[in-house]
Amino acid sequence: MPHEENKILPIPSPLDNFMFAAGFQSMEAAPSAISLINAVLQNVGRPPLAVIDKLICEQVLLGEGRKLRGCRLDLGVSEKDHHCNLEIQLSSLQHMADRMVFNSNRMLSLNTSSGTEYGNLPKITVISLLNFPYRSNHPDFHQPFGLFYEKDPEQVTEKLDYHIIEIPKFSKIKPDFTNALHRWLYYLNTGYQDPDSSIVKEVFQMDQGLYLFAQQYQRNINDPETLNAYYGYMMERMDEKERISTAKVEGANTLAELIKEGYDLDTALTMIKKDAW
């Protein structure tokens, strides 16, 4: 009986939530976090961060077995009263702008103590790095926005700052490696596939923070325990999607049966919600 060929599992991209988070698990990753956040801020003329007082990556690899805890925040950094959240999304989701507003409100609430005067509210920056087309009618891959008056371009406040970055649009332009954001997006999107190429080595020489992140990524994808945890995490996600899909099908079938039995739509939906059929 012939032996079954070993299947080679694909190496996860650094854009994958799991691997991205695994690169920011301690304050040792602060130079990489500063490099990435500043690449976004300075690409549109925002003041850069100088140091990081706090680095949060809530998707963490836990102790023995290296199980993954659920992710609520891909990357969060703070410099005094400036708090930044960077979220990676690989697949299209509805209400992305609403998600960004939710994240900013959450960060504002978490970082504002009771009794704080309005003039002392912290500055919140929310960045969404999207690996899918989002605003097809907008030509720029990096789209900053905030609170502005409706009839003129004057900004209401600088305390809320939002950035949408669409990687598919970036992929269609020739990268300018003198631009820090171009360096990061090039590596995250394609450069990791050929880390020993002359282009990637040139990029690393220009950006120490990116180089440190790439080194950590290489350590993670060559660590069997990290890869086992990653693929276990992916299987759990697939199982969860399958359970949701099955529940939807069962719910639709039950709804059809109840309506066939003479129940009106509202009553049938109420019965399904209460498991009363």
C-alpha positions in Angstrom: 0.0 0.0 0.0 1.6 3.3 -1.1 2.4 5.8 1.6 0.3 8.9 1.6 2.2 12.0 0.6 2.8 14.5 3.4 0.8 17.6 2.9 2.8 20.8 3.3 0.8 23.4 5.3 1.1 27.0 4.1 3.2 29.3 6.1 1.0 32.0 7.7 1.5 35.6 6.5 2.6 38.2 9.0 -0.7 39.9 8.2 -2.5 37.0 9.8 -3.9 38.2 13.1 -2.2 35.4 15.0 1.2 35.9 13.6 1.0 39.7 13.6 0.1 39.6 17.3 2.8 37.1 18.0 5.3 39.7 16.9 4.2 42.2 19.6 4.1 40.2 22.8 6.3 42.3 25.0 7.8 45.8 25.4 10.9 44.4 23.6 8.8 44.9 20.4 8.4 48.7 21.2 10.8 49.7 18.4 8.8 47.8 15.9 5.5 49.2 17.2 6.9 52.8 17.0 8.2 52.2 13.5 4.8 50.9 12.3 2.6 53.5 14.0 4.9 56.3 12.9 4.9 55.0 9.3 1.2 55.6 9.3 1.2 58.9 11.1 4.0 60.5 9.1 2.7 59.3 5.8 0.1 62.0 6.1 2.0 64.6 8.1 0.9 63.6 11.6 3.4 64.2 14.5 5.3 60.9 15.2 5.5 59.1 18.6 8.8 59.4 20.3 8.5 56.7 22.9 6.0 54.1 24.0 4.8 54.0 27.6 2.5 51.0 27.1 2.2 48.3 24.4 -0.9 46.1 24.4 -1.5 43.1 22.2 -4.5 41.3 23.7 -4.2 38.3 21.4 -1.4 36.5 23.3 0.2 33.1 23.3 -0.4 31.6 26.7 2.1 29.4 28.7 2.0 25.6 28.4 0.4 24.4 25.2 0.7 28.0 23.8 -3.1 28.3 23.4 -4.4 31.5 21.9 -6.7 33.8 23.8 -9.4 35.6 21.9 -8.3 38.8 20.2 -9.9 42.1 21.2 -7.1 44.4 20.1 -4.5 43.6 17.5 -2.0 46.3 18.6 -2.4 49.2 21.0 0.4 51.6 22.0 0.3 54.7 24.3 2.6 57.7 24.5 1.5 59.8 27.5 -2.0 61.0 26.5 -1.9 59.7 23.0 -3.4 56.2 22.5 -3.2 54.3 19.2 -5.1 51.2 18.1 -4.1 49.3 14.9 -6.5 46.6 13.7 -5.9 44.2 10.9 -8.8 42.8 8.9 -8.1 40.1 6.3 -11.7 39.6 5.0 -14.4 42.1 4.2 -16.6 43.1 7.1 -19.7 45.3 7.2 -19.7 48.6 9.0 -15.9 49.1 9.1 -16.3 52.8 9.8 -18.6 52.0 12.7 -16.1 49.5 14.1 -13.5 52.2 14.0 -15.8 54.6 15.9 -16.5 51.8 18.5 -12.8 51.2 18.9 -12.1 54.9 19.5 -14.9 55.2 22.0 -13.6 52.1 23.8 -10.1 53.5 24.0 -11.3 56.9 25.1 -13.4 55.3 27.9 -10.5 53.0 29.0 -8.0 55.9 29.1 -10.1 58.6 30.7 -10.5 58.8 34.4 -13.6 60.1 36.1 -13.6 63.8 36.5 -11.2 64.5 33.6 -11.7 68.0 32.2 -12.7 68.1 28.6 -9.6 70.0 27.6 -7.5 67.2 29.0 -9.1 64.3 27.1 -6.5 62.0 25.5 -5.9 61.8 21.8 -7.1 58.7 20.1 -5.8 57.3 16.8 -7.5 54.3 15.2 -5.9 52.6 12.2 -7.5 49.8 10.1 -5.2 47.9 7.9 -7.5 46.1 5.4 -6.5 43.3 3.1 -9.6 43.8 0.9 -11.0 46.6 -1.2 -13.2 48.9 0.9 -13.8 52.2 -0.8 -13.7 51.4 -4.5 -14.5 55.0 -5.4 -11.5 56.4 -3.6 -8.1 56.3 -5.3 -5.8 56.5 -2.3 -4.6 53.4 -0.4 -4.2 55.5 2.8 -7.2 57.5 3.7 -7.0 59.6 6.9 -10.1 61.2 8.3 -11.5 62.8 11.5 -14.2 65.2 12.6 -14.8 68.0 10.2 -17.4 70.6 9.6 -19.9 69.7 6.8 -19.5 72.8 4.7 -15.8 73.5 5.0 -12.6 71.5 5.5 -11.9 72.9 9.0 -11.2 70.2 11.5 -13.4 70.2 14.6 -10.8 68.5 16.9 -7.5 66.7 16.5 -8.3 64.4 19.4 -9.9 61.8 17.1 -7.8 60.6 14.2 -8.8 57.7 11.9 -6.8 55.9 9.1 -8.0 53.4 6.6 -5.3 51.6 4.7 -6.2 49.3 1.8 -3.4 46.9 0.9 -5.0 45.8 -2.5 -4.6 49.4 -3.7 -1.1 49.6 -2.4 -0.3 46.4 -4.3 -1.1 48.2 -7.6 1.5 50.9 -7.2 5.3 50.8 -7.3 6.6 51.0 -3.7 8.8 53.9 -2.7 11.2 52.4 -0.2 12.2 55.9 1.1 8.6 55.9 2.5 8.3 54.1 5.8 4.7 53.0 5.3 5.6 51.6 1.9 8.4 49.6 3.5 6.0 48.1 6.1 3.2 47.3 3.6 5.6 45.8 1.1 7.0 43.4 3.7 3.7 42.5 5.3 2.1 41.8 2.0 4.8 40.2 -0.1 8.4 40.8 1.2 8.1 38.0 3.9 7.9 35.4 1.0 11.5 36.2 0.0 13.3 37.5 3.1 16.8 36.9 1.7 16.2 38.9 -1.5 18.3 42.0 -2.1 15.2 44.3 -2.1 14.0 43.0 1.3 17.6 43.3 2.7 17.7 46.9 1.4 14.3 47.6 3.1 15.6 46.1 6.4 18.7 48.3 6.3 16.4 51.4 6.1 14.1 50.4 9.0 15.4 48.8 12.2 11.9 48.5 13.7 10.7 46.5 10.6 13.8 44.4 10.7 13.2 43.4 14.3 9.6 42.5 13.6 10.7 40.4 10.6 13.2 38.6 12.8 10.5 37.8 15.4 8.2 36.6 12.6 10.9 34.2 11.3 11.4 32.8 14.8 7.7 32.3 15.2 7.2 30.4 11.9 10.2 28.2 12.6 8.9 27.3 16.1 6.9 24.1 16.0 4.9 25.0 19.1 3.9 28.3 17.7 2.8 26.8 14.4 0.9 24.0 16.1 -0.9 26.7 18.2 -1.6 28.7 15.0 -3.1 25.8 13.1 -5.1 24.7 16.1 -6.5 28.2 16.3 -7.4 28.2 12.6 -9.2 24.8 13.1 -11.2 26.3 16.0 -12.2 29.2 13.8 -13.2 26.9 11.0 -15.2 24.7 13.4 -17.0 27.8 14.7 -17.9 29.0 11.2 -19.2 25.5 10.5 -21.4 25.6 13.6 -22.8 29.0 12.7 -23.5 27.9 9.1 -25.2 24.7 10.4 -27.3 26.7 12.9 -28.4 29.1 10.1 -29.5 26.2 7.9 -31.4 24.5 10.7 -33.0 27.8 11.7 -34.2 28.4 8.1 -35.6 24.8 7.9 -37.4 25.2 11.2 -38.8 28.6 10.1 -40.1 27.1 6.9 -41.8 24.2 8.8 -43.5 26.6 11.3 -44.9 28.8 8.5 -46.1 25.7 6.7 -47.9 24.7 9.9 -49.8 28.1 9.8 -47.7 30.4 12.1 -47.1 33.9 10.9 -43.5 35.1 10.3 -43.2 37.1 13.6 -44.6 34.3 15.7 -42.4 31.7 14.0 -39.3 33.9 14.6 -40.2 34.4 18.2 -40.7 30.7 18.7 -37.3 29.9 17.2 -35.5 32.5 19.4 -37.2 30.9 22.5 -36.7 27.3 21.3 -40.4 26.9 21.7 -41.3 24.8 18.7 
